[in-house]
Amino acid sequence: MTRYKLLIEFDGTPYAGWQRQKNAPSVQACVELAVARFCGETVTLAAAGRTDAGVHALGMVAHVDIEKPVRADQVRDGLNFHLGDAPIVILDASVVAADFHARFRCTGRHYRYAILNRRAPAALARRRAWHVIGPLDAPLMHQAAQSLVGQHDFTTFRASQCQAESPVKTLNAIAVTRCGERVEITCHARSFLHHQVRSMAGSLVMVGRGRWSPADFEAALKARDRARCGPVAPPDGLYFVRADYP
């Protein structure tokens, strides 16, 4: 039995999220089916994160155990072949120690939220960015976002169905930048609450539109009240960028 670490890129548009579900397609189920077709084994993948429906990944990390003796490059190429036209790609496969765990060994998760900020609707970026028509003040959004850095009770930016034991998380870094028509929010933490990034992004857009001041944004955080959250940003613009390991 060999454990392989997989680096996965996917377009989450047609899926109900990463996690396998009974009555809806998922990224996990697609990759597990590809493994079964590749080596005839029934496996269960573990991943660094559990993305929601419509959320994408540039570098999701997962691990899988395979009994058949195969090289890592054969795993990568074989899975890509059997994934066929699915918008899922195995970027890399490598052999890791038997005690490696994609979820529990992860020390940091990086997310990016993409906003297309222009009057005209999206063509190439459709379902891959949040289309916001009115002007956004990205520097002001960045200023407001800095109040999130550090350890806080993030109840305001936590989904009501979140199953985390505690709303207290430590955000290591967050930045808002603009490049032409594209505004990006990047953030890094050991772990995030359910809908935390999308909730923060939606509230930061309130600042960018001039409807909230940075002080209003900070007050919403400190209120520890879900009712004080701005609109939750759609999943289209959210990307799991990478996972950190020791």
C-alpha positions as CSV (number, residue, x, y, z in Angstrom):
1,M,0.0,0.0,0.0
2,T,1.4,3.4,-1.0
3,R,0.1,6.8,-0.1
4,Y,0.1,9.5,-2.8
5,K,-0.3,13.2,-2.3
6,L,-2.4,14.7,-5.1
7,L,-2.3,18.4,-6.2
8,I,-5.7,19.1,-7.8
9,E,-7.0,21.9,-9.9
10,F,-10.8,22.1,-10.6
11,D,-13.6,24.3,-11.8
12,G,-16.3,23.8,-9.2
13,T,-19.2,25.1,-11.3
14,P,-20.8,21.7,-12.1
15,Y,-20.3,20.3,-8.6
16,A,-22.1,20.4,-5.2
17,G,-18.7,20.9,-3.6
18,W,-15.6,18.8,-2.8
19,Q,-17.3,16.3,-0.5
20,R,-19.0,13.2,-1.8
21,Q,-22.8,13.4,-1.6
22,K,-25.6,10.9,-2.2
23,N,-27.6,12.8,-4.8
24,A,-25.3,15.4,-6.3
25,P,-22.0,15.3,-8.2
26,S,-18.9,16.2,-6.2
27,V,-15.2,16.6,-7.0
28,Q,-14.2,13.9,-4.5
29,A,-16.5,11.3,-6.1
30,C,-15.2,12.1,-9.5
31,V,-11.6,11.6,-8.5
32,E,-12.4,8.5,-6.5
33,L,-14.2,7.0,-9.6
34,A,-11.1,7.8,-11.7
35,V,-8.9,5.9,-9.2
36,A,-11.3,2.9,-9.4
37,R,-11.1,3.0,-13.2
38,F,-7.3,3.4,-13.1
39,C,-6.4,0.6,-10.7
40,G,-9.7,-1.2,-9.9
41,E,-9.6,-0.2,-6.2
42,T,-12.3,1.5,-4.1
43,V,-10.7,4.4,-2.2
44,T,-11.6,7.3,-0.1
45,L,-9.8,10.6,-0.6
46,A,-9.0,13.1,2.2
47,A,-8.5,16.7,1.2
48,A,-7.1,19.9,2.8
49,G,-10.4,21.7,2.5
50,R,-14.1,21.0,1.8
51,T,-15.1,23.6,-0.8
52,D,-18.8,24.5,-1.3
53,A,-20.8,24.2,-4.4
54,G,-19.4,26.3,-7.2
55,V,-16.1,27.0,-5.5
56,H,-12.9,26.4,-7.5
57,A,-9.4,25.3,-6.7
58,L,-6.0,26.1,-8.1
59,G,-4.1,23.8,-5.8
60,M,-6.2,21.6,-3.6
61,V,-4.2,18.9,-1.8
62,A,-5.6,15.4,-1.2
63,H,-4.2,12.0,-0.4
64,V,-5.1,8.5,-1.5
65,D,-3.8,5.0,-0.7
66,I,-3.3,2.6,-3.6
67,E,-2.3,-1.1,-3.3
68,K,-1.3,-1.5,-6.9
69,P,2.5,-0.8,-7.3
70,V,2.5,2.3,-9.7
71,R,4.8,5.2,-10.1
72,A,3.6,8.7,-9.0
73,D,3.7,10.0,-12.6
74,Q,1.5,7.0,-13.7
75,V,-1.0,7.9,-11.0
76,R,-1.1,11.5,-12.2
77,D,-1.5,10.6,-15.9
78,G,-3.8,7.7,-15.3
79,L,-6.2,9.7,-13.2
80,N,-6.2,12.6,-15.7
81,F,-7.0,10.1,-18.5
82,H,-10.0,8.6,-16.6
83,L,-11.2,12.0,-15.5
84,G,-11.9,12.6,-19.2
85,D,-13.8,15.8,-19.9
86,A,-14.5,16.6,-16.2
87,P,-13.1,20.0,-15.3
88,I,-10.7,18.4,-12.8
89,V,-7.0,18.0,-13.3
90,I,-4.3,16.2,-11.3
91,L,-1.4,18.7,-11.5
92,D,1.0,16.5,-9.6
93,A,1.2,13.2,-7.7
94,S,4.0,12.3,-5.3
95,V,4.7,9.4,-2.9
96,V,4.4,10.5,0.8
97,A,4.9,8.8,4.2
98,A,2.1,6.6,5.4
99,D,1.3,9.0,8.2
100,F,0.8,12.0,5.9
101,H,-2.7,13.4,6.1
102,A,-3.9,16.1,3.7
103,R,-6.3,17.6,6.2
104,F,-4.8,17.0,9.6
105,R,-1.2,17.8,8.7
106,C,-2.2,21.0,7.0
107,T,-0.8,24.1,8.8
108,G,-2.2,26.8,6.5
109,R,-4.9,27.4,3.9
110,H,-4.8,30.1,1.3
111,Y,-7.9,31.5,-0.5
112,R,-8.5,34.1,-3.2
113,Y,-11.7,35.9,-4.0
114,A,-12.0,37.4,-7.5
115,I,-14.2,40.3,-8.4
116,L,-14.8,41.5,-12.0
117,N,-15.4,45.3,-11.4
118,R,-16.8,46.8,-14.7
119,R,-20.1,47.7,-16.3
120,A,-20.1,45.1,-19.0
121,P,-21.0,41.5,-17.9
122,A,-18.5,38.7,-17.9
123,A,-17.8,36.4,-20.8
124,L,-14.6,34.6,-20.0
125,A,-14.9,35.1,-16.3
126,R,-18.5,34.0,-16.0
127,R,-19.0,31.8,-13.0
128,R,-15.3,32.4,-12.1
129,A,-15.6,35.8,-10.6
130,W,-18.2,38.0,-8.9
131,H,-19.4,40.7,-11.3
132,V,-19.8,44.0,-9.4
133,I,-20.9,46.9,-11.6
134,G,-20.3,50.0,-9.5
135,P,-16.9,51.4,-8.8
136,L,-15.0,49.8,-5.9
137,D,-12.4,51.5,-3.7
138,A,-9.9,48.7,-3.4
139,P,-7.4,50.6,-1.1
140,L,-10.3,51.4,1.3
141,M,-11.3,47.8,1.2
142,H,-7.7,46.8,2.1
143,Q,-7.7,49.3,4.9
144,A,-10.9,47.9,6.4
145,A,-9.7,44.3,6.0
146,Q,-6.7,44.8,8.3
147,S,-9.1,44.8,11.3
148,L,-9.6,41.1,10.6
149,V,-5.9,40.2,11.1
150,G,-5.2,38.3,14.3
151,Q,-7.3,36.2,16.6
152,H,-11.0,37.1,16.7
153,D,-14.4,35.8,17.3
154,F,-15.7,35.6,13.7
155,T,-19.3,34.9,14.5
156,T,-20.4,37.8,12.3
157,F,-18.8,36.1,9.3
158,R,-19.8,32.6,10.1
159,A,-22.6,30.6,8.4
160,S,-25.5,29.7,10.6
161,Q,-25.0,26.0,9.7
162,C,-21.3,26.1,10.5
163,Q,-20.2,23.0,12.5
164,A,-17.0,24.3,13.9
165,E,-16.7,24.0,17.7
166,S,-15.6,27.6,18.1
167,P,-16.0,30.8,16.1
168,V,-12.6,32.0,17.2
169,K,-10.0,31.8,14.4
170,T,-6.7,33.5,13.7
171,L,-6.4,35.2,10.3
172,N,-2.7,35.5,9.4
173,A,-3.0,37.9,6.5
174,I,-5.6,39.5,4.2
175,A,-5.0,41.8,1.3
176,V,-7.2,43.6,-1.3
177,T,-5.6,44.5,-4.6
178,R,-6.7,45.8,-8.0
179,C,-5.3,45.0,-11.4
180,G,-7.3,46.8,-14.0
181,E,-10.9,45.6,-13.9
182,R,-10.1,42.7,-11.4
183,V,-10.1,43.2,-7.7
184,E,-8.8,40.3,-5.6
185,I,-9.1,39.5,-1.9
186,T,-6.4,37.1,-0.7
187,C,-6.3,35.6,2.8
188,H,-4.4,33.0,4.8
189,A,-5.2,31.2,8.0
190,R,-4.7,27.8,9.5
191,S,-8.4,27.1,9.1
192,F,-11.6,29.0,8.2
193,L,-15.2,28.9,9.3
194,H,-18.0,27.8,6.9
195,H,-18.6,30.7,4.5
196,Q,-16.1,32.9,6.3
197,V,-14.2,34.1,3.2
198,R,-17.4,34.8,1.2
199,S,-18.9,36.6,4.2
200,M,-15.8,38.8,4.6
201,A,-15.7,39.5,0.9
202,G,-19.3,40.5,0.7
203,S,-18.9,42.9,3.6
204,L,-15.7,44.3,2.2
205,V,-17.6,45.1,-1.0
206,M,-20.0,47.2,1.1
207,V,-16.9,49.2,2.1
208,G,-15.7,49.4,-1.5
209,R,-19.0,50.8,-2.6
210,G,-19.0,53.5,0.0
211,R,-21.9,52.1,2.0
212,W,-19.8,51.2,5.0
213,S,-16.7,52.9,6.4
214,P,-13.8,50.9,7.7
215,A,-15.1,51.7,11.2
216,D,-18.5,50.2,10.3
217,F,-16.7,47.1,9.1
218,E,-14.7,46.7,12.3
219,A,-17.9,47.3,14.3
220,A,-19.6,44.5,12.5
221,L,-16.7,42.2,13.4
222,K,-16.8,43.2,17.0
223,A,-20.5,42.8,17.2
224,R,-20.1,39.0,16.9
225,D,-23.6,38.9,15.4
226,R,-24.4,37.2,12.1
227,A,-27.1,39.8,11.4
228,R,-24.4,42.4,11.1
229,C,-22.8,40.7,8.2
230,G,-23.1,42.2,4.7
231,P,-24.4,40.1,1.8
232,V,-22.5,36.8,1.4
233,A,-20.5,36.9,-1.8
234,P,-21.4,34.2,-4.4
235,P,-19.3,31.1,-4.7
236,D,-18.3,31.9,-8.3
237,G,-15.3,34.1,-7.3
238,L,-13.8,31.9,-4.5
239,Y,-10.7,29.8,-5.1
240,F,-8.8,27.5,-2.8
241,V,-5.2,28.5,-3.8
242,R,-2.9,26.2,-1.8
243,A,-2.3,24.3,1.4
244,D,0.8,24.5,3.6
245,Y,2.5,21.6,5.3
246,P,5.5,21.3,7.7
